[in-house]
């Protein structure tokens, strides 16, 4: 059974249509990337998945359950987590308190999960009492990853995870995403403008263009596709 399905989803903002019959699937254990330029519909797709926007037509399903009208907290309880664009940590709160905000839907196992996150991200353990705003951009991205893990998800949606990072941290963040997928079996849906980076670690990808799915397929096939290379890789 697929972890996530969008089935012919159309979304409107007032009279303006943002998504046109968008269909995509994320299977257990996959990294799937969603590519596209500015105003392509990537952000609207992510908001629809997370429950921040309601489709006018079509269905969103998590593990086969229809969730199109379900609030974000309900989706989190069903195994969905988010790493938002620009990380959005709480700068004046400690690293540990930021992590604990990710467990707000849980009633048990929080301390064990916290220990697991610290094992995965030793730098966060070292800085657990520091205000999150004092961390570097790369460390704040680790914190955003760790906060998402605190809800014990099966699928993490990541919105532009490399945006604004120094080059030295970009490869490190991609390595972390691949490690979360490999070591924890987590499925990942990653929105990313840098197609080459995203496709380098993804299993499959979808390309959005003005609210339509323009291309989809295995990552290796997409990265060799002349249309992708021309539009996104500077060929």
N, C-alpha and C positions, 0 to 999 in steps of 0.2 A: 504494500500500500504506500502511495506517495505521501511524503510529509507535508508538502504544500502543493496545492493546485489552484491556479487561476483559470477559470473556464469562461471564455468569451466576455471578459470584464470590460465594461465601458463606464467611464467616469466623466462627470460634467462639473464645471464650476459655473453655476448660474446657467446661462445659455451657451457657454463655451465648452466644447467637448475636448477633454484632455487625453483620454484613452479610448481606443477603438477596438473592441473585441479582442482584448489582449488575453492570450492563453499561454501559460508556462507551468512547468512542473519542476519540483525539487525532490529527488529521491533520497532515501536514507544513505548517509555516508558520502554524499556528493558535495563538491564545491561548484556552484553555478554562478557565473558572472552575468550581470545585466549591464550592457554597454549602450552608449549613446551620447550625443553631444548635448549642448545646452538646449533646454526646452524640448527635449525628446520625449519626456514622460517618465523618466527614471524616478524622480522624486515622488510623483503621483502614484506610481506603481508601488513604491515602498510604503507610502502612507496608507494605501489601500490594504496592503498585506498586514500592516500593524494595527489597523482599525481606526486610523485617524481620518480616513476618508471612506465614505460608503459608496459602492458602485450603484449606478442607476439600473444597470442590467448585468447579468452574469453572476457567477458564484466564486467565492473564496472558500477553500476547504483546507483544514488542518487534519492530517491523518484520516481523511475521509469524511470528517464532520463539517457541515456547513457553518461558517462563522462570519458571513458577510455583515451581519447586524450585531456581532458580538463586540463588546467593549475591549480596549487594549488589555486590561487586567485579566479578562477571561482568556484571551489568547496566550498571555504569558503563562497562565496556569495550565494551558494545554501544550506547553513545550516550546513556545516561541520567545526569543529574546532579541534585543536590538543593541547594536553599537552605532550610535547616531553620528551624523556628520559633525565634524569639529569637536568630537569627543564629549563635550558638554558635561564635564565633571563639575562638582560643587567646590569652587576654589577655596573657600574658607573652612570647609569641613576637612577632617583628617582623611588620609587614605583609607583607613579601616572603616570609618563611618560612611564614606562613599561606597565602599564595597557592600556594606550592610544594606544600603538602600536598594540594591539589586535583589535582595531576598524578601521584599515586602509581601510577596504572595505566599511565602512558605511558613509553615508552623513547626517544622522539625528539621533537623539535619543541618541547621545553619552553620554551627561552629565547625562541623566536619567539612562542610563545603568551603568555609573560609580557610581552613588549614590546607585544603587541596589547592585553592587558588594561590596561596602563598608558596606552596611547593612548585607550582607551575611558573610563578613569577616571583623569584626570590628578591628582586629589586623592590617590589611592593612590600614585602615583609620587612625589609631593612628600613623602609620609610613609612611604616604604618601609622606613626604618630604625627607625621608632617602634614601641614595643610596641602591639599591636592594642587592648589595654585602654584606651589613652589616647585613642582615637578617639571621636567622638560617635556616637550611635545611628545616625544616617543614614550616617555614614562606615563604620561597621561593617556596615551592610546592603550598601553598595557592595562592601566587602571580601568578604562572603559571596557576592555575585553574581560577583565576579571569581574567587574560588576555584572556583566551579562551572564557570566557563568554561575553567579550566585543563585540564579533561579533554576539551576539544573535543567537547562534547555536541551532539546533534541535538534533544534534549528536556530541558528543565529543569522539575523539580517544585519549586514554591515554596509553603512552608507559612506562611500568615499573614505575608506580607512587610511589611505596614504596622503590625504589632502593636508597641505600645510606642514608636512614633516621635512626635516633636513634629509638630504639624500642618504646619509649614513643610517638613518632609521627606516627608510622605505623598505629596503631588502629585509631588515630585521622584522618588520611588521608582517611582511608577506610570509616569512619563515614561520612566524608565530601562528598565522592563520592555517598554514599547511600542517603545522604540528598539532593544533587543536583538532583538525579534521582527522589526522592520522592516529594520534594517540588516544583521543577521547571518542572517536567515531562521530563527531558532530558534523551535521550538515551545515553548509554555509551558503547563503545567498548574498553576493557581494555586488553592490553598485559601485562602478569605478569608471572614471573618465579615461584613465590610462589603460587602453585596451591590451597593450603588450604585457604589462605587468599582471593584469588580471588573468589573461589567458595562459600565462606561464604557470599558474598553479591550479587553474580550474579544470574540471572534467568536461563541462559543457558551458555554452554561452548563448545568450539571446541579445540581439541588437534592436534597440528601439529607434524609430525615426518618426517624429511628429505624431507620437501616440500610437503608432502601429508597430507590431513585430515585423521587422524587415528581413531579418536573417536569424537562423538558429542552427545549432549543431554541436558536434564535439569540438572542444577547444582547439585541438590540433588542426582540424579542418578550417575553422574560422581564422586562425592566425595565418594560414596560407591562402585565404580567400583574397583575390585581388581587390574586391570592393572594400574589405576591411582594411587592407594595407593602404589603400589610397585615402580612405576617409579618416583613419585613426592612427596609422603607423608612419605617416609621412612618406610613403613610397611614391 
